[in-house]
Amino acid sequence: MLLKITVAVLLAAVLVIIIISLLRKNRPENPISDESFRKENSYRNCPICGTPLLRGETVHSHLYPGKPDGMMYIYGCPFCHKDHPRFKGGREVERICPYCKVKIPSDGWVVARVFEKPEKTHVHVLGCTVCRKVK
């Protein structure tokens, strides 16, 4: 009886190891740098550089709440904003303003208006530090 239980446990362990190795084989070694993996598994793009973001990767921004709408400064994602808390660096991406389509300097940001709605939050880009000349 003990021998049967031991064999069953060993067989289950071997099956789990095989399944895990097959699942890891389909995944790239470094999903952060693999563009095809990023495009397939992203849930949104950075509004400044357009890099596909995986779950957990956020866009660095500051919200200034107000009624009926607030203001937001959007600085960028871990790939395009050097002061992002989770900056990964190493890759030079072009930061483009979604409003005026001009290149944003590395110390620039995008200004947006935020509308809080019951079903979702809507963000409307007004411009960048180049086209709005924010002080």
Secondary structure as the mmCIF struct_conf table of DSSP 4:
data_model
#
loop_
_struct_conf.conf_type_id
_struct_conf.id
_struct_conf.beg_label_comp_id
_struct_conf.beg_label_asym_id
_struct_conf.beg_label_seq_id
_struct_conf.end_label_comp_id
_struct_conf.end_label_asym_id
_struct_conf.end_label_seq_id
HELX_RH_AL_P HELX_RH_AL_P1 LEU A 2 ASN A 26
BEND BEND1 ARG A 27 ARG A 27
BEND BEND2 GLU A 29 GLU A 29
TURN_TY1_P TURN_TY1_P1 PRO A 31 SER A 33
HELX_RH_AL_P HELX_RH_AL_P2 GLU A 35 ASN A 41
BEND BEND3 TYR A 43 TYR A 43
STRN STRN1 ARG A 44 ASN A 45
TURN_TY1_P TURN_TY1_P2 PRO A 47 CYS A 49
STRN STRN2 PRO A 52 LEU A 53
TURN_TY1_P TURN_TY1_P3 ARG A 55 GLY A 56
STRN STRN3 HIS A 60 TYR A 64
BEND BEND4 LYS A 67 PRO A 68
STRN STRN4 ASP A 69 GLY A 76
TURN_TY1_P TURN_TY1_P4 PRO A 78 CYS A 80
TURN_TY1_P TURN_TY1_P5 LYS A 82 ASP A 83
BEND BEND5 HIS A 84 HIS A 84
TURN_TY1_P TURN_TY1_P6 PRO A 85 ARG A 86
BEND BEND6 GLY A 90 GLY A 90
STRN STRN5 ILE A 96 ILE A 96
TURN_TY1_P TURN_TY1_P7 PRO A 98 CYS A 100
HELX_LH_PP_P HELX_LH_PP_P1 VAL A 102 VAL A 102
STRN STRN6 LYS A 103 LYS A 103
HELX_LH_PP_P HELX_LH_PP_P2 ILE A 104 PRO A 105
TURN_TY1_P TURN_TY1_P8 SER A 106 ASP A 107
STRN STRN7 VAL A 110 GLU A 116
BEND BEND7 PRO A 118 GLU A 119
STRN STRN8 THR A 121 CYS A 128
TURN_TY1_P TURN_TY1_P9 THR A 129 CYS A 131
BEND BEND8 ARG A 132 ARG A 132
#
